[in-house]
Amino acid sequence: MEDRLLSVEDVRLYLGVNRDTVYKWVNEKGLPALKIGRLWKFRKADVDEWVKQFAHKKPTYTKQSRNGH
């Protein structure tokens, strides 16, 4: 069982986004987080589950060629 809590820095590196995006996802997209004092902490299992659910809800786009096909 993995008990270590992840920091904002850990999560941003794990997900390949910047710090502002992590905070935005916490505030606007429901990324599960714990506020401990002034710090935000994350359980890896919660982040993984959120990503799985979020990816499932994301619209998919197909790339069109320049000629529209």
C-alpha positions, 0 to 999 in steps of 0.5 A: 500500500502506498501511503506517501502523499504527493506534493503539487510538484510531484503531481505536476511532474507525474501528469506533465503539466505546470503548477498552475494547471494542478491548482486549477484542476483542484479548484475547477475540475475536482482533482482530489486533494488534501489541504494540510496547513498551507500545502496541498497534498495528493494520494496517488491512487486518487490522482490516478482514478481522477485521471481515468475518469477525466480522460473518459469524459474528455471529448475526442477530436480527430485531426483533419488534413489541410484539404478537409479530409 
